[in-house]
Amino acid sequence: MIDRYSRKQIASIWSLENKFKIWLDIEIAACEANAQFGVIPPQDLAIIKEKANFNVSRIEEIENQVHHDVIAFLTCVAEYVGPSSRYIHYGLTSSDIVDTALSIQMKQAGEIILNDIDQLLEVLKKLALKYKHTPCMGRSHGVHAEPTTFGTKMALYYHEFLRNRKRMQDAIDEISYGKLSGAVGTFSNIDPRVEEIVCKKLGLKPDPISTQIIQRDRHAHYMSAVAICAGTLDKLATEIRHLQRTEVREVEEPFQKGQKGSSAMPHKRNPILCERVSGLSRVIKANLMVALDNMTLWHERDISHSSAERVILPDSTIALDYLLSKMIFILENLHVYPDAMMKTIEKTGGLFYSQGLLLKLVEKGYTREEAYQIVQDNAMRVWNAGGSLKELSLNDERITAKLSHVEIEEIFKLENFLHNIDYVFKKAGLQ
């Protein structure tokens, strides 16, 4: 991921320095385990633990010649260790190191993402409770439906991110496996106890069964959690972008001091942060398809997955961390305009009371079809000629034959839509 969309902590997880450090930790842990079973003499183990090291530039120099990153790494380490290096990587294959290290990196990145989600949840919870009783128009198909509250909108996203958190935690658990089982996973040249000891030391579980690699359904599961979380961010960003349109302007993302919106039009305050969230989320979601394709490999393995993973896993986790941080900033500084929300509610002459009127007419004896036609007739007149549904209802003999003026007035009260909001929040666990 380019520096523009990277934050230091998570980007460092995918650095060559961190990757090779994990590789070295695995190799040394395997040496310690092999020493327990008499494979490595104590004096050689002591030398390995004392001298084992690496230099990224040197590894890259060697790889330019041998065209194999693990061999280049081992050659570099051997230059530090000397003759005792013959015991390093004993009985192992490259993917034992690469896949076990990748699991650790994915776990590290996932834990940062979990922390980001926790912060975002706190912000969403505050917004939900603050605007719990702030009326705004609910829409279906982009058209006014019935009033809700802005807090209810935020409560919905709060719960969706709770699910994203659970998916991410499940994905971390699913990827927290290592393997040190040799060329095709049969432990042909390594004691199975080595895998158990090394995985325990690294905070992983031994993969119950593997070939030369850890199977890529685990990685696809992880990428699915990342992509779905990005999808929710896109959904929330799109909501804010719609609500920021000039014709609506019920909310607005932060516009900072000194910020400029357009090179040509000085008046512009554009939702550029939310647009950035939507744009980068597309990259993450597209990367999920690559992870799914990576599940299909030839026999015990090929390496068609490897090159793709070097791109999609760092890019997706780094980008998601960045997008979560941006959404936290957006929501912490979000401009909310309750007066504009009320003006929007009032814009259509009370058309949104149509269901309440329909149901009351049904209660008074009309069939549903008859009541629907009566209400729709008046609603279409409001759409076409203006006025209000309440006024037309008070002057429609078909309605006044069944309902008194007091009963009609009672139908056209905004609180009718909001009297169960406390229940909605209680049901959602937000109080």
C-alpha positions as CSV (number, residue, x, y, z in Angstrom):
1,M,0.0,0.0,0.0
2,I,1.3,3.5,-0.9
3,D,2.5,5.7,2.0
4,R,-0.5,8.1,1.5
5,Y,-2.9,5.4,2.8
6,S,-0.6,3.7,5.3
7,R,-0.2,4.1,9.1
8,K,3.1,3.3,10.6
9,Q,2.2,0.6,13.1
10,I,0.4,-1.8,10.8
11,A,2.7,-1.1,7.8
12,S,5.7,-2.2,10.0
13,I,4.1,-5.6,10.4
14,W,4.5,-6.2,6.6
15,S,8.1,-4.8,6.4
16,L,10.9,-7.1,5.4
17,E,12.5,-6.5,8.7
18,N,9.6,-7.8,10.7
19,K,9.0,-10.7,8.3
20,F,12.7,-11.9,8.6
21,K,12.6,-11.4,12.3
22,I,9.7,-13.8,12.6
23,W,11.4,-16.2,10.2
24,L,14.4,-16.2,12.5
25,D,12.3,-16.6,15.6
26,I,10.7,-19.7,14.0
27,E,14.1,-21.2,13.0
28,I,15.6,-20.7,16.4
29,A,12.5,-22.1,18.1
30,A,12.8,-25.2,15.8
31,C,16.5,-25.5,16.7
32,E,15.6,-25.4,20.4
33,A,13.0,-28.1,20.0
34,N,15.3,-30.3,17.9
35,A,18.0,-29.9,20.6
36,Q,15.6,-31.3,23.1
37,F,15.4,-34.5,21.0
38,G,19.2,-34.8,20.5
39,V,19.2,-33.7,16.9
40,I,21.3,-30.6,17.6
41,P,24.3,-30.7,20.0
42,P,24.0,-28.2,22.9
43,Q,27.1,-26.3,21.9
44,D,25.8,-25.8,18.4
45,L,22.5,-24.6,19.7
46,A,24.3,-22.1,22.0
47,I,26.2,-20.7,19.0
48,I,23.0,-20.4,16.9
49,K,21.2,-18.6,19.6
50,E,24.1,-16.2,20.2
51,K,25.0,-15.4,16.7
52,A,21.9,-15.9,14.5
53,N,21.1,-12.6,12.8
54,F,20.3,-11.2,9.3
55,N,20.7,-8.1,7.2
56,V,17.9,-7.2,4.8
57,S,20.1,-5.7,2.2
58,R,22.3,-8.7,2.2
59,I,19.3,-11.1,1.8
60,E,18.2,-9.1,-1.2
61,E,21.6,-9.2,-2.7
62,I,21.7,-13.0,-2.3
63,E,18.2,-13.4,-3.6
64,N,19.1,-11.5,-6.8
65,Q,21.5,-14.4,-7.4
66,V,19.6,-17.5,-6.1
67,H,16.1,-16.3,-6.9
68,H,14.7,-17.9,-3.7
69,D,13.9,-15.7,-0.7
70,V,14.1,-18.4,2.0
71,I,17.4,-19.7,0.7
72,A,18.7,-16.2,0.6
73,F,17.6,-15.7,4.2
74,L,19.2,-18.9,5.3
75,T,22.4,-18.1,3.5
76,C,22.6,-14.7,5.2
77,V,21.9,-16.2,8.6
78,A,24.6,-18.8,8.0
79,E,27.1,-16.0,7.4
80,Y,26.5,-14.8,10.9
81,V,26.4,-18.3,12.6
82,G,29.2,-20.2,10.8
83,P,29.5,-24.0,10.7
84,S,26.7,-24.6,13.3
85,S,24.2,-23.1,10.8
86,R,24.1,-26.6,9.3
87,Y,21.4,-27.4,11.9
88,I,19.2,-24.4,11.0
89,H,16.1,-25.4,9.0
90,Y,16.8,-29.1,9.8
91,G,14.0,-31.2,8.3
92,L,12.0,-28.2,7.3
93,T,10.7,-26.9,4.0
94,S,10.4,-23.2,3.0
95,S,6.6,-23.1,3.5
96,D,7.0,-24.3,7.1
97,I,8.7,-20.9,7.8
98,V,6.8,-18.7,5.3
99,D,3.3,-19.9,6.2
100,T,3.8,-20.0,9.9
101,A,5.3,-16.5,9.8
102,L,2.4,-15.3,7.6
103,S,-0.1,-16.5,10.2
104,I,1.7,-14.4,12.8
105,Q,1.7,-11.3,10.6
106,M,-1.9,-11.7,9.8
107,K,-2.7,-12.2,13.5
108,Q,-0.7,-9.0,14.4
109,A,-2.5,-7.0,11.7
110,G,-5.8,-8.4,12.8
111,E,-5.3,-7.3,16.4
112,I,-4.6,-3.7,15.3
113,I,-7.8,-3.8,13.2
114,L,-9.8,-5.1,16.2
115,N,-8.5,-2.2,18.2
116,D,-9.6,0.2,15.4
117,I,-13.1,-1.3,15.4
118,D,-13.3,-1.0,19.2
119,Q,-12.5,2.8,18.9
120,L,-15.1,3.2,16.1
121,L,-17.7,1.4,18.1
122,E,-17.3,3.8,21.0
123,V,-17.8,6.8,18.6
124,L,-20.9,5.2,17.0
125,K,-22.3,4.5,20.4
126,K,-21.9,8.1,21.6
127,L,-23.5,9.4,18.4
128,A,-26.4,6.9,18.7
129,L,-27.2,7.9,22.2
130,K,-26.7,11.7,21.6
131,Y,-29.1,11.7,18.7
132,K,-31.4,9.0,20.0
133,H,-34.5,11.3,19.8
134,T,-33.4,13.5,17.0
135,P,-36.0,13.0,14.2
136,C,-34.8,12.6,10.6
137,M,-36.5,11.2,7.5
138,G,-36.1,7.6,6.7
139,R,-35.9,6.7,3.0
140,S,-36.5,3.7,0.8
141,H,-35.4,3.8,-2.8
142,G,-34.0,7.2,-1.9
143,V,-37.6,8.5,-1.5
144,H,-39.1,9.7,1.8
145,A,-40.7,6.7,3.7
146,E,-41.3,7.4,7.4
147,P,-39.4,9.4,10.1
148,T,-36.8,7.7,12.2
149,T,-34.0,9.3,14.3
150,F,-30.4,10.0,13.4
151,G,-29.4,8.1,16.5
152,T,-31.2,5.0,15.2
153,K,-29.2,5.3,12.0
154,M,-26.0,5.3,14.1
155,A,-27.3,2.4,16.2
156,L,-27.7,0.3,13.1
157,Y,-24.0,0.9,12.2
158,Y,-23.0,0.2,15.8
159,H,-24.4,-3.3,15.6
160,E,-23.0,-3.9,12.1
161,F,-19.6,-3.1,13.4
162,L,-20.2,-5.4,16.4
163,R,-20.7,-8.1,13.8
164,N,-17.5,-7.0,11.9
165,R,-15.6,-7.3,15.2
166,K,-16.8,-10.8,15.7
167,R,-16.0,-11.8,12.1
168,M,-12.5,-10.3,12.5
169,Q,-11.9,-12.1,15.8
170,D,-13.1,-15.4,14.2
171,A,-10.8,-14.8,11.3
172,I,-7.8,-14.2,13.6
173,D,-8.6,-17.5,15.4
174,E,-8.9,-19.2,12.1
175,I,-5.5,-18.0,10.9
176,S,-3.7,-18.6,14.2
177,Y,-2.2,-21.9,13.0
178,G,1.3,-22.9,12.1
179,K,2.9,-25.9,10.4
180,L,6.3,-27.5,10.6
181,S,5.5,-30.8,8.9
182,G,7.9,-30.9,6.0
183,A,7.7,-31.1,2.2
184,V,4.2,-32.5,1.9
185,G,3.0,-32.4,5.5
186,T,3.9,-35.9,6.5
187,F,6.7,-35.1,9.0
188,S,9.0,-37.4,6.9
189,N,12.2,-35.6,8.2
190,I,11.1,-33.9,11.4
191,D,9.8,-35.0,14.7
192,P,6.1,-34.0,15.0
193,R,6.8,-32.7,18.5
194,V,8.9,-29.9,17.1
195,E,5.8,-28.4,15.5
196,E,3.9,-28.6,18.8
197,I,6.7,-26.9,20.7
198,V,7.3,-24.2,18.1
199,C,3.6,-23.3,17.6
200,K,3.0,-23.1,21.4
201,K,6.0,-20.8,21.8
202,L,4.7,-18.5,19.0
203,G,1.2,-18.4,20.3
204,L,-0.2,-20.5,17.4
205,K,-1.9,-23.9,17.2
206,P,-0.5,-26.7,15.0
207,D,-2.6,-27.1,11.9
208,P,-4.5,-30.4,12.3
209,I,-3.5,-31.4,8.7
210,S,-1.6,-29.6,6.0
211,T,0.3,-30.3,2.8
212,Q,3.4,-28.3,2.1
213,I,1.3,-25.3,2.9
214,I,-1.5,-24.2,5.3
215,Q,-4.6,-24.4,3.2
216,R,-5.9,-21.1,1.8
217,D,-9.5,-21.4,2.9
218,R,-8.1,-19.9,6.2
219,H,-6.7,-16.9,4.4
220,A,-9.9,-16.5,2.3
221,H,-11.9,-16.5,5.6
222,Y,-9.6,-13.7,6.9
223,M,-9.8,-11.7,3.8
224,S,-13.6,-12.1,3.8
225,A,-13.8,-10.5,7.3
226,V,-11.5,-7.7,6.1
227,A,-13.6,-7.1,2.9
228,I,-17.0,-7.2,4.7
229,C,-15.7,-4.6,7.2
230,A,-14.6,-2.4,4.3
231,G,-18.1,-2.9,2.8
232,T,-19.7,-1.5,6.0
233,L,-17.3,1.4,5.9
234,D,-18.3,2.1,2.3
235,K,-22.0,1.8,3.3
236,L,-21.6,4.3,6.1
237,A,-19.5,6.7,4.0
238,T,-22.2,6.5,1.2
239,E,-24.9,7.4,3.8
240,I,-22.9,10.5,4.9
241,R,-22.2,11.5,1.3
242,H,-26.0,11.3,0.5
243,L,-26.9,13.3,3.6
244,Q,-24.3,15.9,2.7
245,R,-25.7,16.7,-0.7
246,T,-26.6,20.4,-1.0
247,E,-30.3,19.6,-1.4
248,V,-30.3,17.7,1.8
249,R,-27.3,18.8,4.0
250,E,-28.5,17.1,7.2
251,V,-24.9,16.1,8.1
252,E,-21.5,17.1,6.8
253,E,-18.1,15.6,7.2
254,P,-15.5,17.8,8.9
255,F,-14.1,20.7,6.8
256,Q,-10.8,21.7,8.4
257,K,-9.3,25.2,8.9
258,G,-7.4,26.1,5.7
259,Q,-8.9,23.3,3.7
260,K,-10.0,24.1,0.1
261,G,-12.6,22.2,-1.8
262,S,-12.0,23.0,-5.4
263,S,-9.3,24.6,-7.5
264,A,-12.1,26.5,-9.5
265,M,-15.0,27.0,-7.0
266,P,-14.1,28.5,-3.6
267,H,-17.5,27.7,-2.2
268,K,-17.1,23.9,-2.4
269,R,-17.2,21.7,0.8
270,N,-16.9,18.2,-0.7
271,P,-17.2,14.9,1.1
272,I,-13.7,13.9,0.1
273,L,-12.9,11.8,3.1
274,C,-16.0,9.7,2.7
275,E,-15.3,9.4,-1.0
276,R,-11.8,8.1,-0.1
277,V,-13.4,5.5,2.2
278,S,-15.7,4.4,-0.6
279,G,-12.9,4.3,-3.2
280,L,-10.4,2.3,-1.2
281,S,-13.0,-0.1,0.1
282,R,-13.4,-1.2,-3.6
283,V,-9.7,-2.2,-3.6
284,I,-10.2,-4.3,-0.5
285,K,-13.4,-5.9,-1.7
286,A,-11.8,-6.8,-5.1
287,N,-8.8,-8.4,-3.3
288,L,-11.2,-10.9,-1.7
289,M,-11.8,-12.5,-5.1
290,V,-8.0,-13.1,-5.3
291,A,-8.0,-14.8,-1.9
292,L,-10.8,-17.0,-3.0
293,D,-8.9,-17.9,-6.2
294,N,-5.9,-18.7,-4.1
295,M,-7.7,-21.6,-2.5
296,T,-7.3,-23.7,-5.7
297,L,-3.7,-25.0,-6.0
298,W,-2.2,-28.0,-7.8
299,H,-2.0,-31.2,-5.7
300,E,-0.1,-30.7,-2.5
301,R,0.7,-27.1,-3.6
302,D,2.0,-24.7,-6.2
303,I,3.0,-21.1,-5.5
304,S,0.5,-19.3,-7.6
305,H,-1.0,-18.0,-4.4
306,S,2.3,-16.6,-3.1
307,S,2.8,-13.6,-5.4
308,A,-0.8,-12.5,-5.0
309,E,-0.7,-12.7,-1.2
310,R,2.4,-10.5,-1.1
311,V,0.1,-7.8,-2.5
312,I,-3.4,-8.4,-1.2
313,L,-2.7,-9.2,2.5
314,P,-0.5,-6.1,3.2
315,D,-2.6,-3.8,1.0
316,S,-5.9,-4.9,2.4
317,T,-5.0,-4.8,6.1
318,I,-3.1,-1.6,5.8
319,A,-5.9,0.0,3.8
320,L,-8.6,-1.2,6.3
321,D,-6.6,0.2,9.2
322,Y,-6.4,3.5,7.4
323,L,-10.1,3.6,6.5
324,L,-11.2,2.8,10.1
325,S,-9.0,5.6,11.4
326,K,-10.5,8.0,8.8
327,M,-14.0,7.0,9.7
328,I,-13.3,7.5,13.4
329,F,-12.1,11.0,12.6
330,I,-15.1,11.8,10.4
331,L,-17.6,10.7,13.0
332,E,-15.8,12.4,15.9
333,N,-16.0,15.6,14.0
334,L,-19.3,15.1,12.1
335,H,-21.5,18.2,11.7
336,V,-25.1,17.2,12.4
337,Y,-27.9,19.6,11.5
338,P,-31.2,18.7,13.4
339,D,-33.0,21.8,12.0
340,A,-32.2,20.7,8.5
341,M,-33.5,17.2,9.3
342,M,-36.8,18.7,10.5
343,K,-37.1,20.8,7.3
344,T,-36.6,17.7,5.3
345,I,-39.3,15.9,7.3
346,E,-41.7,18.8,6.6
347,K,-40.9,19.0,2.9
348,T,-43.5,16.7,1.5
349,G,-46.6,18.0,3.2
350,G,-46.9,15.1,5.6
351,L,-47.1,12.3,3.0
352,F,-45.3,10.0,5.4
353,Y,-48.4,9.8,7.6
354,S,-50.1,7.8,4.9
355,Q,-49.7,4.4,6.6
356,G,-51.2,5.7,9.8
357,L,-54.2,7.1,8.0
358,L,-54.6,3.8,6.0
359,L,-54.6,1.7,9.1
360,K,-57.1,3.9,10.9
361,L,-59.5,3.8,8.0
362,V,-59.2,0.0,8.0
363,E,-60.0,0.0,11.8
364,K,-63.1,2.0,11.0
365,G,-64.5,-0.5,8.5
366,Y,-63.0,0.0,5.1
367,T,-61.3,-2.9,3.4
368,R,-57.6,-2.5,3.0
369,E,-58.1,-2.0,-0.8
370,E,-60.7,0.7,-0.3
371,A,-58.6,2.5,2.4
372,Y,-55.5,2.3,0.3
373,Q,-57.2,3.8,-2.7
374,I,-58.6,6.7,-0.7
375,V,-55.3,7.6,0.9
376,Q,-53.4,7.2,-2.4
377,D,-55.8,9.5,-4.2
378,N,-55.0,12.2,-1.7
379,A,-51.3,11.4,-1.6
380,M,-51.0,11.8,-5.4
381,R,-52.7,15.2,-5.2
382,V,-50.1,16.3,-2.7
383,W,-47.3,15.0,-5.0
384,N,-48.8,16.8,-8.0
385,A,-50.3,20.0,-6.7
386,G,-48.7,20.5,-3.2
387,G,-50.6,21.2,0.0
388,S,-50.7,18.7,2.8
389,L,-52.1,15.3,3.3
390,K,-53.7,16.4,6.5
391,E,-55.6,19.3,4.8
392,L,-56.9,17.1,2.1
393,S,-57.9,14.4,4.5
394,L,-59.9,16.9,6.6
395,N,-61.8,17.8,3.4
396,D,-62.3,14.3,1.9
397,E,-65.9,13.1,2.7
398,R,-64.8,9.4,2.3
399,I,-62.4,10.0,5.3
400,T,-64.5,12.3,7.4
401,A,-67.4,9.8,7.1
402,K,-65.3,7.5,9.2
403,L,-63.0,9.7,11.2
404,S,-63.6,12.8,13.3
405,H,-61.4,15.9,12.9
406,V,-59.9,15.1,16.3
407,E,-59.1,11.6,15.2
408,I,-57.5,12.9,12.0
409,E,-55.4,15.4,14.0
410,E,-54.2,12.6,16.2
411,I,-52.9,10.7,13.2
412,F,-50.8,13.6,12.0
413,K,-48.4,13.8,15.0
414,L,-44.7,13.2,14.5
415,E,-44.4,11.4,17.9
416,N,-46.5,8.5,16.5
417,F,-43.3,7.4,14.7
418,L,-40.9,7.8,17.6
419,H,-42.7,6.4,20.6
420,N,-41.0,3.1,20.4
421,I,-37.4,4.4,19.9
422,D,-36.5,3.6,23.5
423,Y,-37.6,0.0,22.8
424,V,-35.5,-0.1,19.6
425,F,-32.4,1.0,21.6
426,K,-33.1,-1.4,24.5
427,K,-33.4,-4.2,22.0
428,A,-30.1,-3.2,20.4
429,G,-28.5,-3.1,23.9
430,L,-27.9,0.6,23.7
431,Q,-29.0,2.5,26.8
